[in-house]
Each structure stands twice: as structure tokens, then as C-alpha cells.
């Protein structure tokens, strides 16, 4: 029987990112504000190869193409996504390219599904960002909360300037631990007789 981790999950599946593939990590590293457009073009490029695996024109991406440049080349991490799928750097007459080697086969069940799935990830990330922004705006609009946050920041800076505490001023009383037994306070003793 396999060992189970926290909450019945298999070991290694407890912390999310450790279990991601290189492709999934690359997909989740795209900038939030550019992810939708980038994912759409990546999905289109990938579907073309899946539908027409031997078609040479779909196995070559000109990175200088205007649409590709806007959604892939100029988007941090987007070219890394393609490289994680197996695309390699090449050179064409019009500049740099990415080429999918003949021995690399993209599949709907893997690459296309991962592209579709990561869209949900970005939808949730946008919702988190929107909620965070609303909270910040609400905190800024509430004068009491704003004053409290400013005081917390001042306290933090003051504590940082003082440095860490270096010694305790507590004093030990007596030689042993401070233990009170029931008999010390009259519990369990007979009243005499």
C-alpha cells in the first residue's frame, strides 16, 4: 500500500507547484495582463500542429511576424512556453524563428488541454487581483483603517531601526522551577484529628 501524505493526498502533491510540469510552470509564469491574448495564439498554433502534424508551415513560427511579436515574442515567458513544448530556436530569412523538430509530436490531450486548463488559472488570478484591489481601495477609503495601517507601518519601521531584542530582563526566582503542588496550597491534606 502506498504511503499517504497530509489529508490523504499522495506525497509530493501537497504543495501544488512541485507537481507541475515544465510546461505548466511556464504557462503560469505569463504576465496576468497579457495572458489571454498570448494563450489564444499559443492554442491556435498548437492546434494547427495537432491537426496537421506533417505540415511544414505549421511547424515554423516567425517571431518577427507582427501578431506573433505582440502576443508571443514581446511577452515575457511566452517563448519559454513554446520551448517547453519542444520548439527550438531557428533562423529564417526574416529573422529569428521557432521550429518544431520532426520527431516532436504535439497532442491534444497534453499540450492543448494544458493551454485550455491554464485559462482557468488566470481567471482565478484576475479575480484574486480584483479582490485585492477592492480591499486596498476600501482600506484607503476608511480613515480609521488608513490611520491604523499608517501606525502599523511606523511601528514596523521603528522596530527595524531599534534592531532585534538582545537580552531578557526576566529574573529567575529561587533555584528550581516554579512548581506549585496541591499540598502547597492545602489540597489533599487532612484537617487533623
Phi and psi in degrees as GROMACS dihedral restraints (atoms count N, CA, C in turn):
[ dihedral_restraints ]
;  ai    aj    ak    al  type     phi  dphi    fc
    3     4     5     6     1   -74.7    20    10
    4     5     6     7     1   147.1    20    10
    6     7     8     9     1   -71.5    20    10
    7     8     9    10     1   142.5    20    10
    9    10    11    12     1  -109.9    20    10
   10    11    12    13     1   146.0    20    10
   12    13    14    15     1   -94.7    20    10
   13    14    15    16     1  -160.0    20    10
   15    16    17    18     1   -57.5    20    10
   16    17    18    19     1   132.4    20    10
   18    19    20    21     1    66.6    20    10
   19    20    21    22     1    19.8    20    10
   21    22    23    24     1    84.5    20    10
   22    23    24    25     1     0.4    20    10
   24    25    26    27     1   -81.1    20    10
   25    26    27    28     1   149.8    20    10
   27    28    29    30     1   -64.7    20    10
   28    29    30    31     1   145.0    20    10
   30    31    32    33     1   -55.9    20    10
   31    32    33    34     1   141.8    20    10
   33    34    35    36     1    91.0    20    10
   34    35    36    37     1   -14.6    20    10
   36    37    38    39     1  -101.2    20    10
   37    38    39    40     1     7.9    20    10
   39    40    41    42     1   -82.4    20    10
   40    41    42    43     1   -22.0    20    10
   42    43    44    45     1  -117.1    20    10
   43    44    45    46     1    22.0    20    10
   45    46    47    48     1    66.0    20    10
   46    47    48    49     1   -78.5    20    10
   48    49    50    51     1   -66.2    20    10
   49    50    51    52     1   -28.9    20    10
   51    52    53    54     1   -61.8    20    10
   52    53    54    55     1   -31.3    20    10
   54    55    56    57     1   -86.4    20    10
   55    56    57    58     1    -3.4    20    10
   57    58    59    60     1   -78.1    20    10
   58    59    60    61     1   147.3    20    10
   60    61    62    63     1   -78.4    20    10
   61    62    63    64     1   169.4    20    10
   63    64    65    66     1   -58.2    20    10
   64    65    66    67     1   -40.7    20    10
   66    67    68    69     1   -62.7    20    10
   67    68    69    70     1   -46.1    20    10
   69    70    71    72     1   -64.3    20    10
   70    71    72    73     1   -40.1    20    10
   72    73    74    75     1   -63.3    20    10
   73    74    75    76     1   -42.5    20    10
   75    76    77    78     1   -63.8    20    10
   76    77    78    79     1   -42.0    20    10
   78    79    80    81     1   -62.7    20    10
   79    80    81    82     1   -37.1    20    10
   81    82    83    84     1   -80.4    20    10
   82    83    84    85     1    -5.2    20    10
   84    85    86    87     1   -94.4    20    10
   85    86    87    88     1    -1.0    20    10
   87    88    89    90     1   -67.0    20    10
   88    89    90    91     1   149.3    20    10
   90    91    92    93     1   -63.5    20    10
   91    92    93    94     1   135.3    20    10
   93    94    95    96     1   -56.1    20    10
   94    95    96    97     1   -41.2    20    10
   96    97    98    99     1   -74.4    20    10
   97    98    99   100     1   -14.7    20    10
   99   100   101   102     1  -113.6    20    10
  100   101   102   103     1    -5.2    20    10
  102   103   104   105     1   -58.7    20    10
  103   104   105   106     1   -44.3    20    10
  105   106   107   108     1   -59.6    20    10
  106   107   108   109     1   -52.2    20    10
  108   109   110   111     1   -64.0    20    10
  109   110   111   112     1   -41.3    20    10
  111   112   113   114     1   -64.3    20    10
  112   113   114   115     1   -45.4    20    10
  114   115   116   117     1   -64.3    20    10
  115   116   117   118     1   -35.7    20    10
  117   118   119   120     1   -62.2    20    10
  118   119   120   121     1   -47.0    20    10
  120   121   122   123     1   -70.4    20    10
  121   122   123   124     1   -37.5    20    10
  123   124   125   126     1   -63.3    20    10
  124   125   126   127     1   -39.9    20    10
  126   127   128   129     1   -65.8    20    10
  127   128   129   130     1   -40.9    20    10
  129   130   131   132     1   -63.4    20    10
  130   131   132   133     1   -46.2    20    10
  132   133   134   135     1   -60.7    20    10
  133   134   135   136     1   -42.4    20    10
  135   136   137   138     1   -69.7    20    10
  136   137   138   139     1   -43.2    20    10
  138   139   140   141     1   -61.4    20    10
  139   140   141   142     1   -38.9    20    10
  141   142   143   144     1   -58.7    20    10
  142   143   144   145     1   -43.3    20    10
  144   145   146   147     1   -69.1    20    10
  145   146   147   148     1   -40.2    20    10
  147   148   149   150     1   -63.0    20    10
  148   149   150   151     1   -42.6    20    10
  150   151   152   153     1   -72.4    20    10
  151   152   153   154     1   -33.1    20    10
  153   154   155   156     1  -130.6    20    10
  154   155   156   157     1    69.4    20    10
  156   157   158   159     1   -62.0    20    10
  157   158   159   160     1   -25.0    20    10
  159   160   161   162     1  -100.3    20    10
  160   161   162   163     1    -3.1    20    10
  162   163   164   165     1   -76.2    20    10
  163   164   165   166     1   112.8    20    10
  165   166   167   168     1   -59.9    20    10
  166   167   168   169     1   -35.7    20    10
  168   169   170   171     1   -65.9    20    10
  169   170   171   172     1   -25.4    20    10
  171   172   173   174     1   -86.2    20    10
  172   173   174   175     1   -10.8    20    10
  174   175   176   177     1   -98.9    20    10
  175   176   177   178     1    13.8    20    10
  177   178   179   180     1  -135.2    20    10
  178   179   180   181     1   127.8    20    10
  180   181   182   183     1  -119.5    20    10
  181   182   183   184     1   121.6    20    10
  183   184   185   186     1   -85.9    20    10
  184   185   186   187     1   109.7    20    10
  186   187   188   189     1   -68.2    20    10
  187   188   189   190     1   -16.3    20    10
  189   190   191   192     1   -87.8    20    10
  190   191   192   193     1   -10.0    20    10
  192   193   194   195     1   -55.2    20    10
  193   194   195   196     1   136.5    20    10
  195   196   197   198     1   -54.5    20    10
  196   197   198   199     1   -51.3    20    10
  198   199   200   201     1   -64.9    20    10
  199   200   201   202     1   -41.6    20    10
  201   202   203   204     1   -65.9    20    10
  202   203   204   205     1   -41.7    20    10
  204   205   206   207     1   -61.3    20    10
  205   206   207   208     1   -44.9    20    10
  207   208   209   210     1   -64.7    20    10
  208   209   210   211     1   -38.6    20    10
  210   211   212   213     1  -104.5    20    10
  211   212   213   214     1   -14.9    20    10
  213   214   215   216     1  -127.8    20    10
  214   215   216   217     1   -65.3    20    10
  216   217   218   219     1   -56.0    20    10
  217   218   219   220     1   -44.1    20    10
  219   220   221   222     1   -90.3    20    10
  220   221   222   223     1     3.0    20    10
  222   223   224   225     1  -101.2    20    10
  223   224   225   226     1   117.5    20    10
  225   226   227   228     1   -53.8    20    10
  226   227   228   229     1   126.7    20    10
  228   229   230   231     1    90.2    20    10
  229   230   231   232     1   -14.0    20    10
  231   232   233   234     1   -68.7    20    10
  232   233   234   235     1   -41.3    20    10
  234   235   236   237     1   -65.3    20    10
  235   236   237   238     1   -32.8    20    10
  237   238   239   240     1   -62.3    20    10
  238   239   240   241     1   -34.1    20    10
  240   241   242   243     1   -62.0    20    10
  241   242   243   244     1   -47.1    20    10
  243   244   245   246     1   -64.0    20    10
  244   245   246   247     1   -40.5    20    10
  246   247   248   249     1   -63.0    20    10
  247   248   249   250     1   -36.4    20    10
  249   250   251   252     1   -66.0    20    10
  250   251   252   253     1   -24.3    20    10
  252   253   254   255     1   -80.6    20    10
  253   254   255   256     1   -16.0    20    10
  255   256   257   258     1   121.2    20    10
  256   257   258   259     1    -4.1    20    10
  258   259   260   261     1   -67.8    20    10
  259   260   261   262     1   145.6    20    10
  261   262   263   264     1  -125.4    20    10
  262   263   264   265     1   155.9    20    10
  264   265   266   267     1   -66.9    20    10
  265   266   267   268     1   142.6    20    10
  267   268   269   270     1  -144.6    20    10
  268   269   270   271     1  -179.8    20    10
  270   271   272   273     1  -135.4    20    10
  271   272   273   274     1   135.0    20    10
  273   274   275   276     1  -123.6    20    10
  274   275   276   277     1  -179.5    20    10
  276   277   278   279     1   -63.2    20    10
  277   278   279   280     1   -31.9    20    10
  279   280   281   282     1   -95.5    20    10
  280   281   282   283     1     7.2    20    10
  282   283   284   285     1   124.0    20    10
  283   284   285   286     1  -161.1    20    10
  285   286   287   288     1   -67.3    20    10
  286   287   288   289     1   148.0    20    10
  288   289   290   291     1  -136.6    20    10
  289   290   291   292     1   169.7    20    10
  291   292   293   294     1  -119.9    20    10
  292   293   294   295     1   137.3    20    10
  294   295   296   297     1  -124.6    20    10
  295   296   297   298     1   138.2    20    10
  297   298   299   300     1   -97.8    20    10
  298   299   300   301     1   110.4    20    10
  300   301   302   303     1   -56.8    20    10
  301   302   303   304     1   151.8    20    10
  303   304   305   306     1   -59.1    20    10
  304   305   306   307     1   -29.9    20    10
  306   307   308   309     1   -81.9    20    10
  307   308   309   310     1    -3.8    20    10
  309   310   311   312     1   -95.1    20    10
  310   311   312   313     1   125.2    20    10
  312   313   314   315     1  -115.4    20    10
  313   314   315   316     1   120.8    20    10
  315   316   317   318     1   -90.3    20    10
  316   317   318   319     1   145.4    20    10
  318   319   320   321     1  -129.2    20    10
  319   320   321   322     1   145.3    20    10
  321   322   323   324     1   -58.0    20    10
  322   323   324   325     1   -43.5    20    10
  324   325   326   327     1   -64.8    20    10
  325   326   327   328     1   -20.4    20    10
  327   328   329   330     1  -109.9    20    10
  328   329   330   331     1   -75.7    20    10
  330   331   332   333     1   -64.7    20    10
  331   332   333   334     1   -48.5    20    10
  333   334   335   336     1   -65.6    20    10
  334   335   336   337     1   -42.4    20    10
  336   337   338   339     1   -62.8    20    10
  337   338   339   340     1   -40.1    20    10
  339   340   341   342     1   -63.9    20    10
  340   341   342   343     1   -38.1    20    10
  342   343   344   345     1   -64.4    20    10
  343   344   345   346     1   -40.3    20    10
  345   346   347   348     1   -68.0    20    10
  346   347   348   349     1   -45.8    20    10
  348   349   350   351     1   -62.5    20    10
  349   350   351   352     1   -37.8    20    10
  351   352   353   354     1   -69.1    20    10
  352   353   354   355     1   -18.4    20    10
  354   355   356   357     1   -62.8    20    10
  355   356   357   358     1   -36.4    20    10
  357   358   359   360     1   -65.1    20    10
  358   359   360   361     1   -39.8    20    10
  360   361   362   363     1   -56.6    20    10
  361   362   363   364     1   -47.7    20    10
  363   364   365   366     1   -70.0    20    10
  364   365   366   367     1   -31.5    20    10
  366   367   368   369     1   -62.2    20    10
  367   368   369   370     1   -44.3    20    10
  369   370   371   372     1   -67.1    20    10
  370   371   372   373     1   -39.8    20    10
  372   373   374   375     1   -63.3    20    10
  373   374   375   376     1   -40.2    20    10
  375   376   377   378     1   -65.0    20    10
  376   377   378   379     1   -39.4    20    10
  378   379   380   381     1   -63.9    20    10
  379   380   381   382     1   -40.8    20    10
  381   382   383   384     1   -63.3    20    10
  382   383   384   385     1   -43.5    20    10
  384   385   386   387     1   -64.1    20    10
  385   386   387   388     1   -40.3    20    10
  387   388   389   390     1   -64.7    20    10
  388   389   390   391     1   -43.6    20    10
  390   391   392   393     1   -64.1    20    10
  391   392   393   394     1   -42.7    20    10
  393   394   395   396     1   -62.0    20    10
  394   395   396   397     1   -42.5    20    10
  396   397   398   399     1   -64.0    20    10
  397   398   399   400     1   -41.0    20    10
  399   400   401   402     1   -61.9    20    10
  400   401   402   403     1   -41.7    20    10
  402   403   404   405     1   -63.4    20    10
  403   404   405   406     1   -42.8    20    10
  405   406   407   408     1   -63.3    20    10
  406   407   408   409     1   -41.7    20    10
  408   409   410   411     1   -65.4    20    10
  409   410   411   412     1   -40.7    20    10
  411   412   413   414     1   -65.3    20    10
  412   413   414   415     1   -40.7    20    10
  414   415   416   417     1   -65.6    20    10
  415   416   417   418     1   -38.2    20    10
  417   418   419   420     1   -70.5    20    10
  418   419   420   421     1   -29.9    20    10
  420   421   422   423     1   -79.3    20    10
  421   422   423   424     1   -23.2    20    10
  423   424   425   426     1   -89.9    20    10
  424   425   426   427     1   110.1    20    10
  426   427   428   429     1   -61.2    20    10
  427   428   429   430     1   -37.2    20    10
  429   430   431   432     1   -66.0    20    10
  430   431   432   433     1   -44.6    20    10
  432   433   434   435     1   -65.9    20    10
  433   434   435   436     1   -39.6    20    10
  435   436   437   438     1   -62.3    20    10
  436   437   438   439     1   -44.5    20    10
  438   439   440   441     1   -63.8    20    10
  439   440   441   442     1   -41.4    20    10
  441   442   443   444     1   -62.4    20    10
  442   443   444   445     1   -44.3    20    10
  444   445   446   447     1   -63.4    20    10
  445   446   447   448     1   -39.7    20    10
  447   448   449   450     1   -64.7    20    10
  448   449   450   451     1   -40.8    20    10
  450   451   452   453     1   -66.3    20    10
  451   452   453   454     1   -39.7    20    10
  453   454   455   456     1   -61.6    20    10
  454   455   456   457     1   -40.7    20    10
  456   457   458   459     1   -66.0    20    10
  457   458   459   460     1   -41.4    20    10
  459   460   461   462     1   -63.0    20    10
  460   461   462   463     1   -43.4    20    10
  462   463   464   465     1   -61.4    20    10
  463   464   465   466     1   -40.5    20    10
  465   466   467   468     1   -63.8    20    10
  466   467   468   469     1   -44.3    20    10
  468   469   470   471     1   -65.5    20    10
  469   470   471   472     1   -41.0    20    10
  471   472   473   474     1   -63.2    20    10
  472   473   474   475     1   -42.8    20    10
  474   475   476   477     1   -65.1    20    10
  475   476   477   478     1   -36.6    20    10
  477   478   479   480     1   -67.1    20    10
  478   479   480   481     1   -35.1    20    10
  480   481   482   483     1   -71.8    20    10
  481   482   483   484     1   -34.0    20    10
  483   484   485   486     1   -70.5    20    10
  484   485   486   487     1   -29.2    20    10
  486   487   488   489     1    87.0    20    10
  487   488   489   490     1   179.9    20    10
  489   490   491   492     1   -73.3    20    10
  490   491   492   493     1   154.4    20    10
  492   493   494   495     1   -65.4    20    10
  493   494   495   496     1   139.5    20    10
  495   496   497   498     1  -108.7    20    10
  496   497   498   499     1   -27.3    20    10
  498   499   500   501     1  -151.8    20    10
  499   500   501   502     1   154.5    20    10
  501   502   503   504     1   -94.1    20    10
  502   503   504   505     1   147.0    20    10
  504   505   506   507     1  -100.7    20    10
  505   506   507   508     1     6.4    20    10
  507   508   509   510     1   -70.0    20    10
  508   509   510   511     1   145.2    20    10
  510   511   512   513     1  -116.6    20    10
  511   512   513   514     1   141.2    20    10
  513   514   515   516     1   -80.8    20    10
  514   515   516   517     1   134.7    20    10
  516   517   518   519     1  -103.0    20    10
  517   518   519   520     1   120.9    20    10
  519   520   521   522     1    74.1    20    10
  520   521   522   523     1  -175.6    20    10
  522   523   524   525     1   -92.2    20    10
  523   524   525   526     1   -26.8    20    10
  525   526   527   528     1  -110.7    20    10
  526   527   528   529     1  -177.4    20    10
  528   529   530   531     1   -70.6    20    10
  529   530   531   532     1   156.1    20    10
  531   532   533   534     1   -83.8    20    10
  532   533   534   535     1    89.7    20    10
  534   535   536   537     1  -114.6    20    10
  535   536   537   538     1   130.8    20    10
  537   538   539   540     1  -110.4    20    10
  538   539   540   541     1   122.4    20    10
  540   541   542   543     1   -96.4    20    10
  541   542   543   544     1   157.9    20    10
  543   544   545   546     1   -56.2    20    10
  544   545   546   547     1   -39.4    20    10
  546   547   548   549     1   -66.2    20    10
  547   548   549   550     1   -27.9    20    10
  549   550   551   552     1   -64.0    20    10
  550   551   552   553     1   -25.3    20    10
  552   553   554   555     1  -113.8    20    10
  553   554   555   556     1    13.9    20    10
  555   556   557   558     1    89.4    20    10
  556   557   558   559     1    12.2    20    10
  558   559   560   561     1   -89.7    20    10
  559   560   561   562     1   131.7    20    10
  561   562   563   564     1    85.5    20    10
  562   563   564   565     1     5.0    20    10
  564   565   566   567     1   -97.6    20    10
  565   566   567   568     1   142.4    20    10
  567   568   569   570     1   -76.3    20    10
  568   569   570   571     1   151.7    20    10
  570   571   572   573     1   -81.7    20    10
  571   572   573   574     1     4.4    20    10
  573   574   575   576     1   100.3    20    10
  574   575   576   577     1  -172.5    20    10
